[in-house]
Amino acid sequence: MPIYANYAAGSPALSEAAAAELYEYLGGLRLNAGRNFEGLEAGTIALRARAAVARLFGVHNPLAVIFTSGATLSLNMAINGLVRPGCHVVATSVEHNAAARPLEGLRKNGVIELDWLRCAPDGSLDGGDVRKALKKNTRLLVMTHASNVLGTILPVKECFNAAREHGAFTILDTAQTGGVLPLAMGECCDILVFAGHKGLGGLGGTGGFALGDAVCGEMLPWIRGGTGSASDSLDMPNFLPDRFEPGTQNAAGILSLAASVEEILRLGVEKIRDREKGHTARFLAGLRGIKKVKPLGTLDPERSVAVVSLTVEGYDAGEVSRLLFERHGIITRSGLHCSPLAHETCGTFPGGTVRFSFGRGTQDAEVDAILDALSAL
């Protein structure tokens, strides 16, 4: 059996409970929510998923949970819906391209001013630097909760509090922390973006965002189309969730998300976090005994999620990933991980790193086998 160490890219399989529900659903009649009476089932699935996601992230209004195809579309919708011509936006130097590319595109097109907060080479950030970066016209602060390259958890509460005091809106990317780190949205951000297929354990092509009260009247729809509601108007509905959910929903994907998030709630995010910290600590301790291997990040499981990137002296990152797979059946990810900014920050651009990331299915024996394989190299 292969050893999967690429949870930062996606969860490799549905849980048994989620898979059973999905198989049952796929065997029946699948109709579009809001377009016919039988399609009410799809609407009910979405309501169930909204309630589960709202509970997980501390969102007081489940109708403010919006479903999309994933974190990338969600970030594009949130960023483009909030910016205004001539405004100033701040983001960090470890952002994923899902946020960095839309921001850079807006800057190049002359829509916004943009500044990157420089993180330390280990991915850490001094929260006080945010106040120095804010300007009179700063409208938006965008931050990832944890780097998908270095695993480093950023001080989002401190940073977002400073932005709020300044009158700026805040967007939090939880692609690497959803279902892994305890989080209450009301304590930090205006918009929380989540990926469904990573720590939340749903199918690929799922995800979304949650809106806080302060931002509902400010965010404009970036994508428009049919919603099955208010069809007498050429304007998007002004109520949630329809205002931000045009088109046909991915009911099967949303069902997988509902079932998986409910299972996370039963297990408890704190227990999941403790288990993943254990795997990270075990891996980092083992790496200390392997010559020519250089792990990156804080090297502190308390300050990171279960993501460890490393370089191996004398080896190209892609070559290491290939050898680990061909000789030992270990699945990793090498390269720049859709985050060139993070690699520039830690000094591994353009060669990149080999990334190991662990999740709910990881076993101690698998961590040990990965360490043995690296030693063999």
Residue pairs with C-beta under 8 A, 6 or more apart in sequence:
1 329
2 325
2 329
2 330
2 331
3 328
3 329
3 330
3 331
3 366
3 369
3 370
4 12
4 331
4 361
4 362
5 330
5 331
5 332
5 356
5 357
5 358
5 362
5 366
5 370
6 12
6 331
6 332
6 333
6 355
6 357
7 198
7 199
7 306
7 357
7 358
7 359
7 361
7 362
8 148
8 176
8 198
8 307
8 333
8 337
8 355
8 357
9 198
9 333
9 357
10 197
10 198
10 204
11 197
11 198
11 199
11 200
11 201
11 202
11 359
11 360
11 361
12 361
13 19
13 361
14 22
14 201
14 202
14 203
14 256
14 259
14 260
15 201
15 259
15 260
15 263
17 259
17 263
18 201
18 202
18 256
18 259
18 260
18 263
21 255
21 256
21 259
22 203
22 252
22 255
22 256
22 259
25 45
25 251
25 252
25 255
26 252
29 38
30 42
30 251
30 252
31 38
31 39
31 41
31 42
32 39
32 42
32 228
32 248
32 249
33 39
33 40
33 41
33 42
33 43
33 45
33 46
33 228
33 249
33 251
34 42
34 43
34 227
34 228
34 229
35 228
41 251
42 249
42 251
45 251
45 254
45 255
45 258
46 67
46 249
46 251
46 254
47 62
48 258
49 65
49 67
49 254
49 255
49 257
49 258
49 261
50 62
50 63
50 65
50 67
50 241
51 62
52 257
52 258
52 261
52 262
52 265
53 59
53 62
53 65
53 194
53 208
53 210
53 257
53 261
54 60
54 61
54 62
54 64
54 65
54 210
55 265
56 178
56 179
56 261
56 264
56 265
56 269
57 174
57 178
57 183
57 184
57 185
57 192
57 194
57 210
58 183
58 184
58 185
58 186
58 187
59 65
59 185
59 186
59 192
59 210
60 186
61 213
61 240
63 240
63 241
64 210
64 211
64 212
64 216
64 240
64 241
65 208
65 209
65 210
65 241
66 74
66 208
66 209
66 210
66 211
66 240
66 241
66 244
66 245
67 206
67 207
67 208
67 241
67 245
67 249
67 250
67 254
67 257
68 74
68 77
68 207
68 208
68 209
68 245
69 205
69 206
69 207
69 250
70 195
70 196
70 197
70 204
70 205
70 206
70 207
71 98
71 173
71 175
71 193
71 194
71 195
71 207
72 98
73 207
74 193
74 194
74 207
74 208
74 209
75 98
75 99
75 102
75 142
75 171
75 173
75 193
76 98
76 102
76 222
77 209
77 221
77 222
77 223
77 244
78 171
78 191
78 193
78 209
78 219
79 89
79 99
79 102
79 103
79 106
79 140
79 142
79 171
80 102
80 106
80 222
81 219
81 220
81 221
81 222
82 139
82 140
82 169
82 171
82 191
82 215
82 218
82 219
82 220
83 89
83 106
83 111
83 112
83 139
83 140
84 139
85 111
85 112
86 111
86 112
86 113
86 137
87 112
87 113
87 137
87 138
87 139
87 140
88 112
88 113
88 114
88 115
88 135
88 137
88 138
88 139
89 103
89 106
89 112
89 113
89 114
89 115
89 138
89 139
89 140
89 141
89 142
90 114
90 115
90 116
90 117
90 130
90 133
90 134
90 138
90 140
90 141
90 142
90 163
90 168
91 99
91 100
91 103
91 114
91 115
91 116
91 117
91 141
91 142
91 143
92 116
92 117
92 119
92 125
92 142
92 143
92 144
92 154
93 116
93 117
93 118
93 119
93 341
93 342
93 344
93 345
94 119
94 123
94 144
94 147
94 149
94 150
94 152
94 154
94 339
94 341
94 342
94 345
95 103
95 116
95 142
95 143
95 144
95 173
95 339
95 341
95 342
96 144
96 148
96 173
96 175
96 338
96 339
97 338
97 339
97 340
98 173
98 175
98 338
99 142
99 144
99 171
99 173
100 339
100 341
103 112
103 114
103 142
104 114
106 112
106 114
107 113
107 114
113 135
113 137
115 133
116 341
117 125
117 129
117 130
117 133
118 129
118 345
119 125
119 147
119 152
119 154
119 345
120 345
121 296
121 345
121 346
121 347
122 150
122 152
122 296
122 297
122 298
122 299
122 346
123 147
123 149
123 150
123 151
123 152
123 154
123 297
123 298
123 342
123 345
123 346
124 152
124 154
124 298
124 303
125 154
125 155
125 159
127 155
127 158
127 159
127 162
130 141
130 158
130 159
130 162
130 163
131 162
131 166
134 162
134 163
134 166
134 168
138 163
138 166
138 168
139 168
139 169
140 168
140 169
140 170
140 171
141 159
141 160
141 163
141 168
141 169
141 170
141 171
142 170
142 171
142 173
143 154
143 156
143 159
143 160
143 170
143 171
143 172
143 173
144 154
144 172
144 173
144 175
144 176
145 153
145 154
145 156
145 172
145 173
145 174
145 175
145 176
145 177
145 181
145 183
146 152
146 153
146 154
146 176
146 177
146 181
146 304
146 305
146 307
147 154
147 176
147 297
147 307
147 339
147 342
148 175
148 176
148 307
148 337
148 338
148 339
148 342
149 296
149 307
149 309
149 337
149 339
149 342
149 343
149 346
149 353
149 355
150 296
150 297
150 298
150 304
150 307
150 309
150 342
150 346
151 176
151 280
151 297
151 298
151 304
151 305
151 306
151 307
151 308
151 309
151 357
152 297
152 298
152 303
152 304
153 177
153 181
153 303
153 304
153 305
156 172
156 188
156 189
157 187
157 188
160 170
160 172
160 188
160 189
161 188
163 169
163 170
164 170
169 190
169 191
169 214
169 215
169 218
170 188
170 189
170 190
170 191
171 189
171 190
171 191
171 193
172 185
172 188
172 189
172 191
172 192
172 193
173 193
174 181
174 183
174 192
174 193
174 194
174 195
175 193
175 194
175 195
175 198
176 198
176 199
176 305
176 307
177 183
177 199
177 305
178 194
178 195
178 198
178 199
178 200
179 198
179 199
179 200
179 201
179 261
179 264
179 269
179 272
180 199
180 269
180 272
180 273
180 276
180 305
180 306
181 269
181 273
181 305
182 269
182 270
182 273
183 192
185 192
185 210
185 212
186 212
189 212
190 211
190 212
190 214
190 215
191 209
191 210
191 211
191 212
191 215
191 219
192 209
192 210
193 207
193 208
193 209
194 200
194 207
194 208
194 209
194 210
195 206
195 207
196 202
196 203
196 204
196 205
196 206
196 207
196 208
196 253
196 256
196 257
197 203
197 204
197 205
197 206
197 207
199 272
199 359
200 257
200 260
200 261
200 264
201 256
201 260
201 261
201 263
201 264
201 360
202 253
202 256
202 257
202 260
202 261
203 252
203 253
203 256
203 257
204 253
205 250
205 253
206 250
206 253
206 254
206 256
206 257
211 219
211 240
216 240
219 244
221 236
221 243
221 244
221 246
223 244
223 246
223 247
224 236
224 246
225 246
225 247
226 246
226 247
227 236
227 237
227 242
227 245
227 246
228 242
229 237
229 242
230 237
230 242
236 242
236 243
236 246
237 243
264 272
272 360
275 360
276 305
276 306
276 358
276 359
276 360
276 362
277 301
277 302
277 306
278 301
278 364
279 306
279 358
279 362
279 364
279 367
280 301
280 304
280 305
280 306
280 308
280 358
281 301
282 364
282 367
282 368
283 308
283 356
283 358
283 367
283 370
283 371
284 295
284 299
284 301
284 308
286 367
286 368
286 371
287 293
287 295
287 308
287 310
287 371
287 374
289 375
290 371
290 374
290 375
292 312
292 313
292 314
293 310
293 311
293 312
293 313
293 374
294 310
294 311
294 312
294 313
295 308
295 309
295 310
296 308
296 309
296 310
296 311
296 346
296 348
296 353
297 304
297 307
297 308
297 309
297 346
298 304
306 357
306 358
306 359
306 362
307 355
307 356
307 357
308 355
308 356
308 357
309 337
309 346
309 348
309 353
309 354
309 355
309 356
310 353
310 354
310 356
311 317
311 348
311 351
311 353
311 354
312 320
312 354
312 374
312 377
315 377
316 351
317 334
317 335
317 351
317 352
317 353
317 354
318 334
318 335
318 352
320 332
320 334
320 354
320 377
321 332
321 333
321 334
321 354
323 377
324 330
324 332
324 354
324 370
324 373
324 374
324 377
325 331
325 332
327 373
327 376
328 369
328 370
328 373
328 376
330 369
330 370
330 373
332 354
332 355
332 356
333 354
333 355
333 357
334 352
334 353
334 354
334 355
335 352
335 353
336 343
336 349
336 350
336 352
337 343
337 352
337 353
337 355
340 349
340 350
343 349
343 350
343 352
343 353
356 370
358 367
